Amino acid sequence: MLLSLQHSRSGMQRLLPALSASFLVASPLRSFASVPDSVIDVHTDAQFESLLAEMKEKQQVGVLDFTAKWCGPCRTIAPHFSRLSIQHPHVKFMKLDIEAPGLSKTVQGHGITAMPTFIIYKGATRVGQIVGANLDQLKKLIQIHSSS
């Protein structure tokens, strides 16, 4: 039996809301997706200096993600960076757009030449750097420095 396009389209329109609702109820991603990440968007050099002072005072680990809106690898790793911020709530995760006019001093001071570049701090001391979207290496550095 052949259904007309109009007939099948209206049937799909009735079916899709039910499918979407059942997926949301049964999906293991639902609970994860409802947890907000803790990535801080840093917009100015002063904001970065304030966050660095806070990390120094608490001897906290921080991960800087130097990124750009036009950078494909940056966009690819961004959701993973967000998930890492949820998995490691004691680590401060920061995203810095290299093209933000208020961050020129911070970008230059870190010698950023490629994106993404991740820099790991412990307190106010740089303890690691990754150039490129290497998720495994990023996870490893976070694990090493957040557990020591």
C-alpha positions in Angstrom: 0.0 0.0 0.0 1.4 3.4 -1.0 0.7 6.5 1.1 0.7 9.9 -0.3 3.3 12.3 0.7 0.7 14.5 2.4 -0.7 11.6 4.3 2.7 10.4 5.6 3.8 13.9 6.5 0.8 14.5 8.7 1.3 11.1 10.3 4.9 11.9 11.0 4.0 15.3 12.5 1.7 13.5 15.0 4.4 10.8 15.7 7.4 13.1 16.3 6.2 14.8 19.5 5.5 11.4 21.1 9.0 10.1 19.9 10.7 13.2 21.3 9.0 12.9 24.6 9.8 9.2 25.0 13.5 9.9 24.0 13.7 12.6 26.7 12.3 10.3 29.4 14.4 7.3 28.5 17.6 9.0 27.4 20.6 8.7 29.7 21.8 12.0 28.3 18.9 13.9 29.8 20.3 14.0 33.3 23.7 15.0 32.0 22.3 17.7 29.7 20.4 19.3 32.5 23.5 20.0 34.5 25.0 23.4 33.6 28.7 23.6 32.9 31.0 25.8 35.0 33.1 27.3 32.1 33.8 30.9 32.8 33.8 33.2 29.7 36.7 35.6 30.3 36.2 38.9 28.5 38.9 41.2 29.9 42.5 41.2 31.1 41.3 42.5 34.5 38.8 39.6 34.9 41.6 37.1 34.1 43.9 38.7 36.6 41.2 38.5 39.2 40.5 34.8 38.5 44.3 34.1 38.6 44.5 35.8 42.0 41.6 33.7 43.3 43.3 30.5 42.0 46.6 31.6 43.7 44.8 32.2 47.0 43.0 28.9 47.0 45.9 27.0 45.3 43.2 25.9 42.8 43.9 24.2 39.4 42.7 26.2 36.4 42.4 25.4 32.7 42.4 28.1 30.1 41.0 27.5 26.7 42.3 30.0 24.2 39.8 29.8 21.4 38.3 31.7 18.4 34.8 31.6 16.9 36.1 30.8 13.4 38.3 27.9 14.7 36.9 24.5 13.6 39.0 22.4 16.1 37.9 24.8 18.9 34.3 24.2 18.1 34.8 20.5 18.0 36.4 20.3 21.4 34.2 22.9 23.1 31.4 20.4 24.3 34.1 18.1 25.7 35.7 21.0 27.6 32.2 21.8 28.9 31.8 18.2 30.1 35.2 18.3 31.8 34.1 21.3 33.8 31.1 19.3 35.1 33.3 16.2 35.8 35.9 18.3 37.7 33.9 20.9 39.7 37.0 21.7 41.9 38.9 22.9 38.8 38.3 26.4 37.3 37.6 26.2 33.6 38.0 29.4 31.6 37.3 30.2 27.9 39.1 33.1 26.4 38.3 34.4 22.8 41.7 35.5 21.4 39.9 38.1 19.3 38.2 39.8 22.3 39.6 43.4 22.4 39.8 43.4 26.2 42.1 40.3 26.3 45.0 41.4 24.2 47.4 41.6 27.1 46.5 38.2 28.4 46.7 36.6 24.9 50.1 38.2 24.2 51.4 37.3 27.6 50.6 33.7 27.1 52.3 33.6 23.6 49.3 32.2 21.9 50.1 31.3 18.2 47.6 28.5 17.5 44.1 27.5 18.6 42.9 25.9 20.6 45.7 26.3 23.2 45.0 25.0 26.7 47.1 26.2 29.6 46.9 24.6 33.0 47.6 26.6 36.1 48.1 25.4 39.7 47.6 28.4 41.8 49.3 31.2 39.8 51.9 28.9 38.3 51.7 27.5 34.8 52.2 23.8 34.9 51.1 22.6 31.5 50.2 23.5 28.0 48.6 21.7 25.0 48.4 23.2 21.5 45.6 21.6 19.5 42.4 19.8 20.2 43.9 16.8 22.0 41.2 15.6 24.4 43.1 12.7 25.8 46.1 14.8 26.6 43.9 17.5 28.2 42.2 14.9 30.4 45.5 13.5 31.4 46.9 16.9 32.5 43.8 17.8 34.4 43.9 14.4 36.2 47.6 14.8 37.0 47.4 18.4 38.4 44.0 18.2 40.1 45.0 15.1 42.1 48.4 16.2 43.3 
